[in-house]
């Protein structure tokens, strides 16, 4: 039995819904990581269209950013005071 780790966009979303999610995510991306993630996803969608594959984690991040929700696993950087 094969395990599918990703699915084509066309099996996850209606075409207009996916484009809307990308646009919302692009507008809502607030961190460097989010902007890079969404920029890469937009580039991949331009190349592969709705045949582009998404993992469950990629879908989670896309929807999180599009819906302007805070990440539940943001790493906080701890800076040491200058000596």
RODO-2510 file (C-alpha; in nm, 4 decimals, decimal comma):
residues 83
     n   res          X          Y          Z
     1     x     0,0000     0,0000     0,0000
     2     x     0,1477     0,3333    -0,1070
     3     x     0,1435     0,6328     0,1234
     4     x     0,0707     0,9638    -0,0474
     5     x     0,2559     1,2489     0,1169
     6     x     0,1306     1,5188    -0,1153
     7     x    -0,1605     1,5847    -0,3466
     8     x    -0,2066     1,8001    -0,6542
     9     x    -0,3627     2,1381    -0,5863
    10     x    -0,6543     2,0330    -0,8093
    11     x    -0,7486     1,7616    -0,5560
    12     x    -0,7256     1,9969    -0,2580
    13     x    -0,8933     2,3168    -0,3775
    14     x    -1,1142     2,4589    -0,6486
    15     x    -0,8924     2,6667    -0,8825
    16     x    -1,0368     3,0045    -0,7749
    17     x    -1,0155     2,9105    -0,4053
    18     x    -0,6452     2,8274    -0,4373
    19     x    -0,5685     3,1532    -0,6215
    20     x    -0,7622     3,3411    -0,3541
    21     x    -0,5646     3,1670    -0,0775
    22     x    -0,2361     3,2569    -0,2503
    23     x    -0,3423     3,6216    -0,2859
    24     x    -0,4567     3,6436     0,0771
    25     x    -0,1387     3,4745     0,1969
    26     x     0,0761     3,7097    -0,0127
    27     x    -0,0986     4,0099     0,1442
    28     x    -0,0873     3,8708     0,4991
    29     x     0,2672     3,7313     0,5072
    30     x     0,4370     3,9186     0,7896
    31     x     0,7607     3,7334     0,8552
    32     x     1,0536     3,6719     0,6237
    33     x     0,9827     3,2992     0,6401
    34     x     0,6163     3,3477     0,5441
    35     x     0,7051     3,5813     0,2547
    36     x     0,9655     3,3380     0,1212
    37     x     0,7295     3,0417     0,1598
    38     x     0,4446     3,2147    -0,0240
    39     x     0,6760     3,3577    -0,2919
    40     x     0,8120     3,0092    -0,3603
    41     x     0,4596     2,8671    -0,3717
    42     x     0,3481     3,1352    -0,6201
    43     x     0,6510     3,0599    -0,8404
    44     x     0,5792     2,6863    -0,8305
    45     x     0,2145     2,7469    -0,9173
    46     x     0,3200     2,9590    -1,2166
    47     x     0,5390     2,6701    -1,3335
    48     x     0,3113     2,3738    -1,2633
    49     x    -0,0382     2,5198    -1,2323
    50     x    -0,2967     2,3120    -1,0500
    51     x    -0,0795     2,0020    -1,0996
    52     x     0,1575     2,1415    -0,8357
    53     x     0,1722     1,9087    -0,5356
    54     x     0,1158     2,0226    -0,1775
    55     x     0,1880     1,8369     0,1428
    56     x    -0,0464     1,8554     0,4404
    57     x     0,2052     2,0797     0,6180
    58     x     0,2271     2,3138     0,3181
    59     x    -0,1528     2,3364     0,3097
    60     x    -0,1521     2,4128     0,6816
    61     x     0,0977     2,6975     0,6411
    62     x    -0,0780     2,8374     0,3338
    63     x    -0,4119     2,8491     0,5159
    64     x    -0,2511     2,9834     0,8344
    65     x    -0,0891     3,2727     0,6489
    66     x    -0,3934     3,3386     0,4266
    67     x    -0,6208     3,3523     0,7307
    68     x    -0,3731     3,5710     0,9190
    69     x    -0,3338     3,3246     1,2047
    70     x    -0,0253     3,3204     1,4215
    71     x     0,2043     3,0250     1,3948
    72     x     0,1865     2,7864     1,6874
    73     x     0,5516     2,6918     1,6565
    74     x     0,7306     3,0218     1,6098
    75     x     1,0833     2,9997     1,7382
    76     x     1,1746     3,2861     1,9603
    77     x     1,5305     3,4029     1,9380
    78     x     1,7039     3,4674     2,2606
    79     x     1,9742     3,7266     2,2468
    80     x     2,2516     3,7271     2,4937
    81     x     2,3306     4,0648     2,6434
    82     x     2,6531     4,2174     2,5212
    83     x     2,9370     4,1602     2,7643
***
